[in-house]
Amino acid sequence: MKDITTRYTNGEITVVWKPALCTHSRRCFTGLPDVFDPRKRPWVTVAGATTERIVEQIHQCPSGALSYFRNDAVTAE
C-alpha cells in the first residue's frame, strides 16, 4: 500500500492524516463532526473548531492515523 499522508492546516496547527494507519474507529467523526466528516471532501475542515479542541480530539485517535504539529514550532527551527 502507498504511504499517503494528507495535511490540513488552520495556520496554528497542521493536522496530519495517514490513511494506511486508519482503523475507522469513528472517534474523530463522532467526537468532533464539524471538523472530521468522511462524507465531505476534504473530510477534515480545521476551521470547524478551535485549535485546542482539534488537538484534544486527535489525542483520542486509537490508531495514530491522525496527528498534528504546531506551525509556530516548525517556523521557529
C-alpha positions as CSV (number, residue, x, y, z in Angstrom):
1,M,0.0,0.0,0.0
2,K,1.2,3.5,-0.8
3,D,2.4,5.6,2.1
4,I,-0.1,8.5,1.6
5,T,0.0,11.4,4.0
6,T,-2.5,14.3,3.8
7,R,-2.2,17.6,5.7
8,Y,-4.8,20.2,6.7
9,T,-3.9,23.5,8.4
10,N,-5.6,26.4,10.1
11,G,-2.5,28.5,10.4
12,E,-1.8,27.5,14.0
13,I,-1.6,23.7,13.6
14,T,-1.4,21.2,10.8
15,V,-3.4,18.1,11.1
16,V,-1.7,15.1,9.5
17,W,-3.7,12.0,8.3
18,K,-2.2,8.7,7.3
19,P,-5.0,6.6,5.8
20,A,-2.9,3.4,5.8
21,L,-3.0,3.5,9.6
22,C,-6.6,4.4,10.0
23,T,-8.8,1.7,11.6
24,H,-12.0,3.7,11.0
25,S,-13.0,3.7,14.7
26,R,-15.1,6.8,14.0
27,R,-13.9,8.5,17.2
28,C,-12.8,11.6,15.2
29,F,-16.2,11.9,13.5
30,T,-18.4,11.2,16.5
31,G,-16.3,13.3,18.8
32,L,-15.9,16.4,16.5
33,P,-18.1,16.2,13.4
34,D,-17.7,19.8,12.5
35,V,-14.0,19.1,11.8
36,F,-13.9,15.4,10.8
37,D,-16.7,14.4,8.3
38,P,-15.9,11.5,6.0
39,R,-18.9,12.4,3.9
40,K,-17.3,15.7,2.8
41,R,-14.3,16.5,0.6
42,P,-12.0,17.4,2.0
43,W,-13.1,15.4,5.0
44,V,-11.1,17.5,7.5
45,T,-12.2,21.1,8.0
46,V,-9.9,22.6,10.6
47,A,-12.0,25.8,10.6
48,G,-14.7,23.8,12.3
49,A,-13.3,24.1,15.9
50,T,-10.7,25.7,18.0
51,T,-7.1,24.5,17.7
52,E,-7.3,23.3,21.3
53,R,-10.4,21.2,20.6
54,I,-8.9,19.7,17.5
55,V,-5.8,18.7,19.4
56,E,-7.9,17.1,22.1
57,Q,-9.8,15.1,19.6
58,I,-6.7,14.0,17.7
59,H,-5.4,12.6,21.0
60,Q,-8.4,10.2,21.0
61,C,-7.4,8.6,17.7
62,P,-6.6,4.9,18.7
63,S,-4.6,4.1,15.6
64,G,-2.3,7.1,15.3
65,A,-3.6,7.8,11.8
66,L,-4.3,11.4,13.0
67,S,-1.5,13.5,14.4
68,Y,-0.6,17.2,14.3
69,F,2.2,19.7,14.7
70,R,2.1,23.3,15.7
71,N,3.1,25.5,12.8
72,D,5.0,28.0,15.1
73,A,7.3,25.2,16.2
74,V,8.2,24.5,12.6
75,T,9.0,28.1,11.7
76,A,11.0,28.5,14.9
77,E,13.5,25.9,13.9
